[in-house]
Amino acid sequence: MTAASRHDDLRAPRVRRAGGRRTVGSPPGEPRRVAYLYLAPGFLLVLAFVIVPLLHTVYFSFFQWDGVTPATPVGLGNYVQILQDPALWSLFVHSSVLVIFYAVIPIGLGLLITAMFARSTVRGMTFYRSVLFLPQAISLVVVAIAWQWMYAQTGVANQFLALFGLDQHIAWLGSFTWALPAIGIVGSWLLTGLCMVLFLSGVQKIDASLYEAARLDGANSWHEFISVTLPGLRAELTVALTLTVVAALRSFDLVYLMTQGGPGSSTSVPGYVIFQDAFSNQRVGLAASLAVVLTVIILIVTTFINRLSRSSE
């Protein structure tokens, strides 16, 4: 018997007789259970820092609690309050507006940049990528302070408007009309580079022969983009849409650092109100229920995006 045949015999399922019946067992050394040992540390971390806190939050959402005194059960009272309070509903409206700035605009700009750079050789491409992706590497505190200076009365934003003879005295972060779009513009600036890098990396895996075939058929640049580039970027589009929409729905940092929900409540979003209710207003139960609602909405939206991507394949 050769060494190869002995090796094949060891890998073949072992046949045993049990009660007169032939049973097929696993080959010796098959590490099925060992795999769970490798997964255990990661699973324990997720259990300790994601699943248990989530279940704890759901538990507190059925109570009225200030964080100090004993909690009072209220059943679904906190959820009923969310449904009946227009001020709480407006939080999700503000998040929907931010979806335009956090998701639609960055993905559109990312696709535009990809369309310009993908099919032609551009000098300094690495430099352009680094500059566009740089906002992702900057601390949000630095970003917020820098944009607050730009939105000041004598800041860059108003000076830019003055070049075109427009009103250059807009109080961007103090305006009920412009405060939320001003924060959204910062989000667009932050996430455009991320979308661009995702799309440019996706274009590199598209077979160049597809573009050549499209050109032989008389397709122009627009037809190449619609027929070849977009279908080839389906996976990257799904990832970009998921990341940006979730970032808009759970937005907190920029609102807290730039406006703290003001003026009034014109820039309040669920994440900021959850923080305020839990740590400042002593309404932990309402904050927990709002967090649960936000989590459910995010899960529904991400599931819809993934199913929409699969259905288009």
C-alpha positions in Angstrom: 0.0 0.0 0.0 1.4 3.4 -1.0 1.6 6.4 1.2 -1.1 8.2 -0.9 -3.5 5.3 -0.4 -2.9 5.1 3.3 -3.6 8.9 3.5 -6.9 8.4 1.5 -7.9 5.6 3.9 -7.4 7.9 6.9 -9.6 10.6 5.3 -12.4 8.3 4.3 -15.4 8.0 6.6 -15.0 5.1 9.0 -17.7 2.4 8.8 -18.8 0.9 12.2 -21.3 -1.8 13.1 -23.8 -0.9 15.8 -26.6 -3.3 16.5 -26.2 -5.1 13.2 -26.4 -1.8 11.2 -23.6 -0.1 9.4 -23.1 3.5 10.5 -20.8 6.0 8.9 -18.8 8.1 11.3 -16.6 11.2 10.9 -13.0 10.6 9.8 -10.5 10.9 12.6 -9.1 14.3 13.3 -12.0 16.3 11.7 -12.0 19.6 13.6 -15.7 20.4 13.7 -15.9 21.1 17.4 -12.5 22.8 17.5 -13.9 25.5 15.1 -16.3 26.6 17.8 -13.4 27.1 20.2 -11.9 29.6 17.7 -15.3 31.4 17.5 -15.9 31.4 21.2 -13.7 34.5 22.1 -15.4 36.7 19.5 -18.8 35.4 20.4 -18.2 36.1 24.1 -17.2 39.6 23.3 -20.3 40.2 21.2 -22.5 38.6 23.9 -21.0 40.8 26.7 -20.9 44.1 24.8 -23.7 43.9 22.3 -26.4 41.3 23.1 -26.5 41.6 26.9 -26.6 45.5 26.8 -29.3 45.3 24.1 -31.5 43.0 26.1 -30.9 45.2 29.2 -32.0 48.2 27.2 -35.2 46.4 26.1 -35.8 45.6 29.7 -35.5 49.2 30.9 -37.8 50.4 28.1 -40.7 49.0 30.0 -40.0 51.1 33.1 -40.1 54.7 34.2 -36.7 55.3 35.8 -34.5 58.2 36.7 -31.4 56.2 37.1 -31.3 56.4 40.9 -34.6 55.6 42.6 -36.4 52.3 42.1 -37.9 51.9 38.6 -41.7 51.9 38.1 -43.2 49.5 35.5 -45.1 51.3 32.8 -45.5 48.5 30.3 -45.7 49.9 26.7 -46.2 53.4 28.1 -42.8 54.7 26.8 -43.5 53.4 23.3 -47.0 54.9 23.3 -45.4 58.2 24.2 -43.1 58.0 21.3 -46.0 57.3 18.9 -48.1 60.1 20.3 -45.4 62.8 20.8 -44.9 64.9 17.6 -41.6 66.2 19.0 -40.2 62.7 19.1 -41.5 61.9 15.7 -39.7 65.0 14.4 -36.4 63.4 15.4 -36.8 60.7 12.8 -37.8 63.4 10.2 -34.4 65.1 10.9 -32.6 61.8 10.5 -34.4 61.3 7.2 -33.1 64.7 6.0 -29.6 63.7 7.0 -29.9 60.5 4.9 -29.9 62.8 1.8 -26.7 64.5 2.9 -25.0 61.4 4.4 -26.0 58.8 1.8 -27.5 60.2 -1.4 -25.0 63.0 -2.0 -21.8 61.1 -1.0 -22.8 58.1 -3.1 -23.6 60.4 -6.1 -20.3 62.2 -5.8 -18.4 59.0 -5.3 -19.9 57.5 -8.5 -19.1 60.8 -10.4 -15.5 60.7 -9.2 -15.3 57.0 -10.1 -16.7 57.6 -13.5 -14.0 60.3 -14.2 -11.1 58.4 -12.8 -11.9 54.8 -13.6 -11.4 54.6 -17.4 -8.5 57.1 -17.7 -5.0 57.5 -16.3 -4.8 60.5 -14.0 -1.5 61.8 -12.7 -1.4 61.9 -8.9 -4.3 59.5 -8.5 -2.9 58.3 -5.2 -2.7 61.9 -4.0 -6.3 62.6 -4.9 -7.5 59.4 -3.2 -5.6 60.4 0.0 -7.0 63.9 0.0 -10.6 62.7 -0.5 -10.2 60.0 2.1 -8.5 62.2 4.6 -11.7 63.3 6.4 -12.1 59.7 7.6 -8.8 59.9 9.4 -9.5 63.2 11.2 -11.0 63.3 14.7 -14.7 64.4 14.7 -13.9 66.9 17.4 -11.4 68.6 15.1 -13.8 68.4 12.2 -16.6 70.0 14.2 -14.5 72.9 15.5 -13.1 73.6 12.0 -16.5 73.7 10.4 -17.8 75.9 13.2 -15.2 78.4 12.3 -16.1 78.1 8.6 -19.8 78.7 9.5 -19.1 81.8 11.6 -20.4 85.2 10.6 -17.0 86.0 9.0 -16.2 82.5 8.1 -15.4 80.9 4.8 -19.0 80.0 4.0 -20.2 83.6 4.1 -17.1 84.8 2.4 -17.8 82.4 -0.4 -21.4 83.7 -0.8 -20.1 87.2 -0.9 -18.1 86.4 -4.1 -21.4 85.9 -5.8 -23.1 88.9 -4.3 -25.4 86.8 -2.1 -26.3 87.3 1.6 -23.1 86.9 3.6 -24.5 87.3 7.0 -26.2 83.9 7.5 -25.9 82.5 11.0 -25.6 78.9 9.7 -25.6 77.0 13.0 -28.0 79.4 14.7 -30.6 79.4 12.0 -33.7 77.2 12.2 -33.6 76.8 8.5 -29.9 76.2 7.8 -28.6 74.5 10.9 -29.6 71.0 9.9 -28.4 71.3 6.2 -25.2 72.8 7.6 -24.5 69.7 9.6 -25.6 67.5 6.6 -22.9 69.2 4.5 -20.3 68.2 7.0 -21.5 64.7 6.8 -21.4 64.8 3.0 -17.8 66.0 3.2 -16.9 63.2 5.6 -18.5 60.3 3.7 -17.8 61.2 0.1 -14.2 60.0 0.3 -15.3 56.7 1.9 -17.7 56.0 -1.0 -15.1 57.0 -3.6 -12.5 54.6 -2.2 -15.1 51.8 -2.1 -16.1 52.4 -5.7 -12.6 52.8 -7.1 -11.6 49.5 -5.5 -14.7 47.9 -7.0 -13.9 49.2 -10.5 -10.5 47.5 -10.5 -12.2 44.1 -10.4 -14.3 44.7 -13.5 -13.0 42.9 -16.5 -11.6 45.5 -19.0 -12.9 43.4 -21.9 -16.4 44.4 -21.0 -15.5 48.0 -21.6 -13.9 47.1 -24.9 -17.0 45.1 -26.0 -19.2 48.1 -25.1 -17.0 50.4 -27.1 -17.1 48.1 -30.1 -20.9 48.2 -29.9 -20.8 52.0 -30.1 -21.4 52.8 -26.5 -20.3 56.2 -25.2 -19.0 57.0 -21.7 -22.5 57.3 -20.3 -23.6 54.0 -21.7 -20.4 52.3 -20.4 -21.1 53.7 -16.9 -24.7 52.5 -16.9 -24.2 49.1 -18.6 -20.8 48.1 -17.2 -19.6 50.1 -14.3 -22.9 50.3 -12.2 -23.6 46.5 -12.5 -20.0 45.8 -11.5 -20.3 48.0 -8.4 -23.4 46.3 -7.1 -21.7 44.9 -4.0 -19.8 48.2 -3.3 -23.0 50.2 -3.7 -24.7 47.9 -1.1 -21.9 48.4 1.4 -21.7 52.2 0.8 -25.5 52.6 1.1 -25.6 50.5 4.3 -22.8 52.4 5.9 -24.0 55.9 5.0 -27.7 55.3 5.8 -26.8 53.8 9.2 -24.5 56.7 9.9 -27.3 59.1 9.2 -29.8 57.3 11.4 -27.5 57.0 14.4 -25.9 60.4 14.0 -24.9 62.0 17.3 -21.3 63.3 17.3 -21.7 66.2 14.9 -25.0 67.3 16.4 -23.6 67.2 19.9 -20.4 69.0 19.0 -21.8 71.7 16.7 -25.3 72.6 17.8 -26.4 70.4 20.8 -29.7 69.9 19.1 -30.3 73.6 18.6 -31.5 76.2 17.8 -34.5 74.9 19.6 -34.9 71.3 18.5 -34.3 72.0 14.8 -31.2 69.7 14.7 -32.2 67.1 17.4 -31.9 63.6 16.2 -32.7 60.3 18.0 -29.1 59.6 19.1 -28.7 63.0 20.7 -32.1 62.9 22.5 -31.3 59.4 23.8 -28.1 60.8 25.3 -29.9 63.8 26.8 -32.8 61.7 28.3 -30.5 59.1 29.7 -27.8 61.3 31.3 -29.3 64.8 31.7 -33.1 64.5 32.0 -33.2 61.4 34.2 -35.6 59.7 31.8 -33.8 56.4 31.3 -36.9 54.4 30.4 -37.9 56.7 27.6 -34.3 56.9 26.4 -34.2 53.0 26.3 -37.4 52.8 24.4 -36.3 55.4 21.9 -33.0 53.4 21.5 -35.0 50.2 20.8 -37.1 51.9 18.2 -34.0 53.3 16.5 -32.4 49.9 16.5 -35.4 48.3 15.0 -35.6 51.0 12.2 -31.9 50.5 11.5 -32.3 46.7 11.2 -35.3 47.1 8.9 -33.5 49.5 6.7 -30.3 47.4 6.4 -32.4 44.3 5.7 -34.3 46.1 3.0 -31.1 47.3 1.4 -29.6 43.8 1.4 -32.7 42.2 -0.1 -33.0 44.9 -2.7 -29.4 44.3 -3.7 -30.0 40.5 -3.9 -33.2 40.9 -6.0 -31.3 43.0 -8.5 -28.7 40.3 -9.2 
